[in-house]
Every structure is written in C-alpha cells, then in structure tokens.
C-alpha cells in the first residue's frame, strides 16, 4: 500500500446481475483495480463483508503480510487449514 494513494474497497453489487461490474467500471475510468488474495488464504467462501475487508487491509498495512491479515480478520470457519 502506498501512502499517498486512495483505495476504494468493495464492489457493492449483486454479482449475478452484473458480473465484474467494479472491474469494468475501473477500467472505463482508467483506475487501477486489484483483487485481495482471497483464494490463497480462504476455502470455499470467496466473499467477505466490508468490515472484514477493512480490518484485513488495516492489518496488512501494519504488517505487510497477507497471511497475518487474513489470520486476523477472516472468519475462522472460512480459513484454509494450515499446510
């Protein structure tokens, strides 16, 4: 994360109606879009509520470690088992 960069979190839209709407919009506006590494650290469930995402991003900013951020903020039942 960069100090002087604004981040927009989430795409509040029903993905069954307009899939990838946030990504399409960001491209149209010429804004860089990135995805959290959810598949790497979570099983089954691929959607997080905004509270979890904010806690995760803040923990990542503090630690610069996505695993630590997911361990801290993701619901325990959704995390992948340790290797």
N, CA, C and O atoms as a GROMACS GRO file, in nm:
protein
  332
    1UNK      N    1   0.084  -0.117   0.000
    1UNK     CA    2   0.000   0.000   0.000
    1UNK      C    3   0.089   0.124   0.000
    1UNK      O    4   0.193   0.129   0.065
    2UNK      N    5   0.044   0.222  -0.075
    2UNK     CA    6   0.121   0.344  -0.087
    2UNK      C    7   0.058   0.457  -0.005
    2UNK      O    8  -0.064   0.470   0.000
    3UNK      N    9   0.142   0.536   0.057
    3UNK     CA   10   0.098   0.641   0.150
    3UNK      C   11   0.002   0.742   0.085
    3UNK      O   12  -0.101   0.774   0.145
    4UNK      N   13   0.033   0.791  -0.032
    4UNK     CA   14  -0.047   0.897  -0.094
    4UNK      C   15  -0.144   0.844  -0.200
    4UNK      O   16  -0.172   0.912  -0.298
    5UNK      N   17  -0.194   0.724  -0.178
    5UNK     CA   18  -0.287   0.662  -0.272
    5UNK      C   19  -0.421   0.640  -0.204
    5UNK      O   20  -0.426   0.596  -0.089
    6UNK      N   21  -0.528   0.670  -0.274
    6UNK     CA   22  -0.663   0.645  -0.224
    6UNK      C   23  -0.706   0.506  -0.269
    6UNK      O   24  -0.681   0.466  -0.382
    7UNK      N   25  -0.771   0.433  -0.179
    7UNK     CA   26  -0.818   0.298  -0.209
    7UNK      C   27  -0.969   0.293  -0.194
    7UNK      O   28  -1.025   0.344  -0.096
    8UNK      N   29  -1.035   0.232  -0.290
    8UNK     CA   30  -1.180   0.211  -0.285
    8UNK      C   31  -1.200   0.063  -0.261
    8UNK      O   32  -1.152  -0.020  -0.338
    9UNK      N   33  -1.269   0.030  -0.154
    9UNK     CA   34  -1.288  -0.110  -0.118
    9UNK      C   35  -1.426  -0.158  -0.157
    9UNK      O   36  -1.528  -0.094  -0.128
   10UNK      N   37  -1.428  -0.272  -0.222
   10UNK     CA   38  -1.554  -0.339  -0.247
   10UNK      C   39  -1.621  -0.298  -0.375
   10UNK      O   40  -1.590  -0.196  -0.437
   11UNK      N   41  -1.712  -0.379  -0.410
   11UNK     CA   42  -1.800  -0.355  -0.523
   11UNK      C   43  -1.937  -0.399  -0.477
   11UNK      O   44  -1.972  -0.517  -0.488
   12UNK      N   45  -2.015  -0.307  -0.425
   12UNK     CA   46  -2.143  -0.342  -0.366
   12UNK      C   47  -2.248  -0.360  -0.476
   12UNK      O   48  -2.322  -0.268  -0.510
   13UNK      N   49  -2.251  -0.481  -0.528
   13UNK     CA   50  -2.344  -0.512  -0.636
   13UNK      C   51  -2.368  -0.662  -0.636
   13UNK      O   52  -2.280  -0.739  -0.600
   14UNK      N   53  -2.484  -0.702  -0.676
   14UNK     CA   54  -2.516  -0.844  -0.686
   14UNK      C   55  -2.442  -0.901  -0.806
   14UNK      O   56  -2.474  -0.867  -0.920
   15UNK      N   57  -2.344  -0.986  -0.783
   15UNK     CA   58  -2.261  -1.035  -0.892
   15UNK      C   59  -2.336  -1.121  -0.992
   15UNK      O   60  -2.285  -1.146  -1.101
   16UNK      N   61  -2.456  -1.167  -0.957
   16UNK     CA   62  -2.533  -1.246  -1.054
   16UNK      C   63  -2.601  -1.156  -1.156
   16UNK      O   64  -2.642  -1.203  -1.262
   17UNK      N   65  -2.613  -1.029  -1.124
   17UNK     CA   66  -2.678  -0.935  -1.217
   17UNK      C   67  -2.575  -0.876  -1.313
   17UNK      O   68  -2.594  -0.881  -1.434
   18UNK      N   69  -2.468  -0.821  -1.260
   18UNK     CA   70  -2.363  -0.761  -1.343
   18UNK      C   71  -2.229  -0.812  -1.293
   18UNK      O   72  -2.170  -0.753  -1.203
   19UNK      N   73  -2.182  -0.920  -1.351
   19UNK     CA   74  -2.055  -0.978  -1.309
   19UNK      C   75  -1.940  -0.884  -1.344
   19UNK      O   76  -1.936  -0.827  -1.454
   20UNK      N   77  -1.846  -0.868  -1.251
   20UNK     CA   78  -1.726  -0.785  -1.269
   20UNK      C   79  -1.758  -0.637  -1.291
   20UNK      O   80  -1.680  -0.566  -1.356
   21UNK      N   81  -1.869  -0.590  -1.238
   21UNK     CA   82  -1.909  -0.451  -1.259
   21UNK      C   83  -1.804  -0.352  -1.207
   21UNK      O   84  -1.776  -0.252  -1.273
   22UNK      N   85  -1.746  -0.380  -1.091
   22UNK     CA   86  -1.645  -0.288  -1.036
   22UNK      C   87  -1.520  -0.285  -1.123
   22UNK      O   88  -1.465  -0.178  -1.147
   23UNK      N   89  -1.477  -0.400  -1.171
   23UNK     CA   90  -1.360  -0.406  -1.258
   23UNK      C   91  -1.385  -0.334  -1.390
   23UNK      O   92  -1.300  -0.258  -1.437
   24UNK      N   93  -1.500  -0.357  -1.448
   24UNK     CA   94  -1.536  -0.291  -1.575
   24UNK      C   95  -1.539  -0.140  -1.556
   24UNK      O   96  -1.489  -0.065  -1.641
   25UNK      N   97  -1.597  -0.095  -1.447
   25UNK     CA   98  -1.606   0.049  -1.419
   25UNK      C   99  -1.467   0.109  -1.398
   25UNK      O  100  -1.439   0.218  -1.449
   26UNK      N  101  -1.381   0.040  -1.325
   26UNK     CA  102  -1.247   0.094  -1.301
   26UNK      C  103  -1.170   0.107  -1.432
   26UNK      O  104  -1.098   0.205  -1.453
   27UNK      N  105  -1.184   0.009  -1.519
   27UNK     CA  106  -1.115   0.016  -1.649
   27UNK      C  107  -1.169   0.132  -1.732
   27UNK      O  108  -1.093   0.202  -1.798
   28UNK      N  109  -1.299   0.149  -1.729
   28UNK     CA  110  -1.361   0.259  -1.805
   28UNK      C  111  -1.309   0.395  -1.756
   28UNK      O  112  -1.290   0.487  -1.836
   29UNK      N  113  -1.286   0.406  -1.626
   29UNK     CA  114  -1.238   0.531  -1.568
   29UNK      C  115  -1.085   0.543  -1.569
   29UNK      O  116  -1.030   0.646  -1.531
   30UNK      N  117  -1.018   0.438  -1.613
   30UNK     CA  118  -0.872   0.440  -1.616
   30UNK      C  119  -0.809   0.430  -1.478
   30UNK      O  120  -0.700   0.482  -1.454
   31UNK      N  121  -0.880   0.363  -1.386
   31UNK     CA  122  -0.833   0.347  -1.249
   31UNK      C  123  -0.783   0.204  -1.230
   31UNK      O  124  -0.847   0.108  -1.272
   32UNK      N  125  -0.667   0.191  -1.167
   32UNK     CA  126  -0.611   0.058  -1.142
   32UNK      C  127  -0.698  -0.019  -1.044
   32UNK      O  128  -0.744   0.037  -0.944
   33UNK      N  129  -0.723  -0.146  -1.073
   33UNK     CA  130  -0.802  -0.231  -0.984
   33UNK      C  131  -0.718  -0.351  -0.944
   33UNK      O  132  -0.641  -0.405  -1.024
   34UNK      N  133  -0.733  -0.392  -0.821
   34UNK     CA  134  -0.662  -0.510  -0.770
   34UNK      C  135  -0.758  -0.593  -0.688
   34UNK      O  136  -0.860  -0.544  -0.639
   35UNK      N  137  -0.724  -0.719  -0.676
   35UNK     CA  138  -0.806  -0.814  -0.601
   35UNK      C  139  -0.728  -0.862  -0.479
   35UNK      O  140  -0.608  -0.884  -0.487
   36UNK      N  141  -0.796  -0.879  -0.367
   36UNK     CA  142  -0.733  -0.937  -0.250
   36UNK      C  143  -0.698  -1.084  -0.278
   36UNK      O  144  -0.767  -1.148  -0.358
   37UNK      N  145  -0.594  -1.137  -0.216
   37UNK     CA  146  -0.556  -1.277  -0.240
   37UNK      C  147  -0.645  -1.375  -0.163
   37UNK      O  148  -0.596  -1.459  -0.088
   38UNK      N  149  -0.775  -1.364  -0.182
   38UNK     CA  150  -0.872  -1.444  -0.106
   38UNK      C  151  -0.856  -1.593  -0.133
   38UNK      O  152  -0.856  -1.672  -0.039
   39UNK      N  153  -0.842  -1.632  -0.259
   39UNK     CA  154  -0.832  -1.775  -0.292
   39UNK      C  155  -0.712  -1.842  -0.226
   39UNK      O  156  -0.716  -1.961  -0.196
   40UNK      N  157  -0.607  -1.766  -0.204
   40UNK     CA  158  -0.485  -1.821  -0.145
   40UNK      C  159  -0.503  -1.853   0.004
   40UNK      O  160  -0.440  -1.945   0.055
   41UNK      N  161  -0.588  -1.776   0.073
   41UNK     CA  162  -0.597  -1.789   0.218
   41UNK      C  163  -0.732  -1.837   0.270
   41UNK      O  164  -0.746  -1.861   0.390
   42UNK      N  165  -0.831  -1.851   0.182
   42UNK     CA  166  -0.963  -1.892   0.228
   42UNK      C  167  -1.015  -2.012   0.150
   42UNK      O  168  -0.983  -2.028   0.032
   43UNK      N  169  -1.094  -2.095   0.215
   43UNK     CA  170  -1.156  -2.208   0.148
   43UNK      C  171  -1.301  -2.174   0.117
   43UNK      O  172  -1.365  -2.096   0.187
   44UNK      N  173  -1.351  -2.233   0.014
   44UNK     CA  174  -1.491  -2.222  -0.027
   44UNK      C  175  -1.542  -2.080  -0.045
   44UNK      O  176  -1.561  -2.034  -0.158
   45UNK      N  177  -1.563  -2.012   0.062
   45UNK     CA  178  -1.625  -1.879   0.059
   45UNK      C  179  -1.530  -1.778  -0.006
   45UNK      O  180  -1.414  -1.769   0.033
   46UNK      N  181  -1.578  -1.704  -0.102
   46UNK     CA  182  -1.494  -1.608  -0.173
   46UNK      C  183  -1.541  -1.464  -0.153
   46UNK      O  184  -1.487  -1.372  -0.214
   47UNK      N  185  -1.641  -1.444  -0.068
   47UNK     CA  186  -1.696  -1.311  -0.048
   47UNK      C  187  -1.682  -1.274   0.100
   47UNK      O  188  -1.716  -1.353   0.188
   48UNK      N  189  -1.633  -1.155   0.125
   48UNK     CA  190  -1.619  -1.104   0.261
   48UNK      C  191  -1.705  -0.980   0.277
   48UNK      O  192  -1.726  -0.905   0.182
   49UNK      N  193  -1.755  -0.959   0.399
   49UNK     CA  194  -1.827  -0.834   0.420
   49UNK      C  195  -1.726  -0.720   0.436
   49UNK      O  196  -1.607  -0.744   0.460
   50UNK      N  197  -1.773  -0.600   0.423
   50UNK     CA  198  -1.686  -0.483   0.422
   50UNK      C  199  -1.608  -0.467   0.552
   50UNK      O  200  -1.493  -0.422   0.550
   51UNK      N  201  -1.669  -0.503   0.666
   51UNK     CA  202  -1.599  -0.495   0.795
   51UNK      C  203  -1.473  -0.580   0.794
   51UNK      O  204  -1.367  -0.536   0.838
   52UNK      N  205  -1.485  -0.704   0.745
   52UNK     CA  206  -1.369  -0.794   0.740
   52UNK      C  207  -1.262  -0.739   0.647
   52UNK      O  208  -1.143  -0.745   0.678
   53UNK      N  209  -1.304  -0.685   0.534
   53UNK     CA  210  -1.207  -0.632   0.437
   53UNK      C  211  -1.131  -0.514   0.496
   53UNK      O  212  -1.009  -0.505   0.480
   54UNK      N  213  -1.201  -0.425   0.561
   54UNK     CA  214  -1.134  -0.308   0.621
   54UNK      C  215  -1.035  -0.353   0.729
   54UNK      O  216  -0.922  -0.304   0.733
   55UNK      N  217  -1.077  -0.445   0.816
   55UNK     CA  218  -0.985  -0.495   0.919
   55UNK      C  219  -0.863  -0.562   0.855
   55UNK      O  220  -0.750  -0.546   0.903
   56UNK      N  221  -0.886  -0.636   0.747
   56UNK     CA  222  -0.779  -0.706   0.678
   56UNK      C  223  -0.679  -0.608   0.617
   56UNK      O  224  -0.558  -0.625   0.631
   57UNK      N  225  -0.729  -0.507   0.550
   57UNK     CA  226  -0.643  -0.408   0.485
   57UNK      C  227  -0.563  -0.330   0.589
   57UNK      O  228  -0.445  -0.302   0.569
   58UNK      N  229  -0.627  -0.295   0.699
   58UNK     CA  230  -0.554  -0.224   0.805
   58UNK      C  231  -0.445  -0.312   0.866
   58UNK      O  232  -0.336  -0.263   0.894
   59UNK      N  233  -0.473  -0.441   0.886
   59UNK     CA  234  -0.371  -0.531   0.940
   59UNK      C  235  -0.258  -0.552   0.839
   59UNK      O  236  -0.142  -0.560   0.877
   60UNK      N  237  -0.294  -0.560   0.710
   60UNK     CA  238  -0.189  -0.572   0.608
   60UNK      C  239  -0.101  -0.447   0.608
   60UNK      O  240   0.021  -0.457   0.597
   61UNK      N  241  -0.162  -0.332   0.621
   61UNK     CA  242  -0.085  -0.207   0.625
   61UNK      C  243   0.012  -0.206   0.743
   61UNK      O  244   0.124  -0.154   0.732
   62UNK      N  245  -0.031  -0.262   0.853
   62UNK     CA  246   0.053  -0.268   0.974
   62UNK      C  247   0.166  -0.370   0.959
   62UNK      O  248   0.278  -0.344   1.002
   63UNK      N  249   0.136  -0.487   0.899
   63UNK     CA  250   0.232  -0.598   0.897
   63UNK      C  251   0.298  -0.624   0.762
   63UNK      O  252   0.403  -0.688   0.755
   64UNK      N  253   0.237  -0.574   0.655
   64UNK     CA  254   0.282  -0.602   0.518
   64UNK      C  255   0.285  -0.754   0.491
   64UNK      O  256   0.373  -0.804   0.422
   65UNK      N  257   0.186  -0.825   0.549
   65UNK     CA  258   0.180  -0.971   0.541
   65UNK      C  259   0.034  -1.013   0.524
   65UNK      O  260  -0.046  -0.999   0.617
   66UNK      N  261   0.000  -1.063   0.405
   66UNK     CA  262  -0.139  -1.101   0.380
   66UNK      C  263  -0.184  -1.217   0.468
   66UNK      O  264  -0.298  -1.218   0.513
   67UNK      N  265  -0.097  -1.314   0.493
   67UNK     CA  266  -0.137  -1.426   0.579
   67UNK      C  267  -0.174  -1.375   0.718
   67UNK      O  268  -0.276  -1.417   0.774
   68UNK      N  269  -0.094  -1.286   0.773
   68UNK     CA  270  -0.125  -1.229   0.904
   68UNK      C  271  -0.257  -1.152   0.899
   68UNK      O  272  -0.336  -1.157   0.994
   69UNK      N  273  -0.280  -1.081   0.791
   69UNK     CA  274  -0.404  -1.004   0.776
   69UNK      C  275  -0.526  -1.096   0.770
   69UNK      O  276  -0.627  -1.068   0.834
   70UNK      N  277  -0.517  -1.204   0.693
   70UNK     CA  278  -0.628  -1.299   0.685
   70UNK      C  279  -0.647  -1.372   0.817
   70UNK      O  280  -0.761  -1.394   0.860
   71UNK      N  281  -0.539  -1.411   0.882
   71UNK     CA  282  -0.549  -1.477   1.012
   71UNK      C  283  -0.618  -1.386   1.113
   71UNK      O  284  -0.694  -1.433   1.198
   72UNK      N  285  -0.593  -1.260   1.104
   72UNK     CA  286  -0.650  -1.163   1.197
   72UNK      C  287  -0.798  -1.135   1.169
   72UNK      O  288  -0.878  -1.128   1.262
   73UNK      N  289  -0.834  -1.118   1.042
   73UNK     CA  290  -0.965  -1.063   1.010
   73UNK      C  291  -1.067  -1.160   0.950
   73UNK      O  292  -1.187  -1.141   0.966
   74UNK      N  293  -1.022  -1.262   0.881
   74UNK     CA  294  -1.117  -1.353   0.815
   74UNK      C  295  -1.187  -1.439   0.919
   74UNK      O  296  -1.126  -1.480   1.017
   75UNK      N  297  -1.315  -1.467   0.898
   75UNK     CA  298  -1.386  -1.557   0.990
   75UNK      C  299  -1.314  -1.692   0.997
   75UNK      O  300  -1.275  -1.746   0.893
   76UNK      N  301  -1.297  -1.745   1.115
   76UNK     CA  302  -1.219  -1.868   1.136
   76UNK      C  303  -1.269  -1.984   1.052
   76UNK      O  304  -1.189  -2.062   1.001
   77UNK      N  305  -1.399  -1.997   1.038
   77UNK     CA  306  -1.455  -2.112   0.965
   77UNK      C  307  -1.426  -2.107   0.816
   77UNK      O  308  -1.443  -2.208   0.747
   78UNK      N  309  -1.381  -1.993   0.763
   78UNK     CA  310  -1.356  -1.981   0.620
   78UNK      C  311  -1.209  -1.997   0.585
   78UNK      O  312  -1.175  -2.006   0.466
   79UNK      N  313  -1.121  -2.000   0.684
   79UNK     CA  314  -0.978  -2.006   0.655
   79UNK      C  315  -0.936  -2.144   0.609
   79UNK      O  316  -0.994  -2.244   0.650
   80UNK      N  317  -0.836  -2.147   0.524
   80UNK     CA  318  -0.778  -2.274   0.482
   80UNK      C  319  -0.702  -2.333   0.599
   80UNK      O  320  -0.647  -2.261   0.682
   81UNK      N  321  -0.698  -2.466   0.604
   81UNK     CA  322  -0.619  -2.534   0.706
   81UNK      C  323  -0.472  -2.506   0.683
   81UNK      O  324  -0.428  -2.484   0.570
   82UNK      N  325  -0.396  -2.508   0.790
   82UNK     CA  326  -0.250  -2.489   0.779
   82UNK      C  327  -0.190  -2.606   0.703
   82UNK      O  328  -0.238  -2.719   0.714
   83UNK      N  329  -0.085  -2.580   0.626
   83UNK     CA  330  -0.018  -2.686   0.550
   83UNK      C  331   0.059  -2.778   0.640
   83UNK      O  332   0.122  -2.872   0.593
   0.00000   0.00000   0.00000
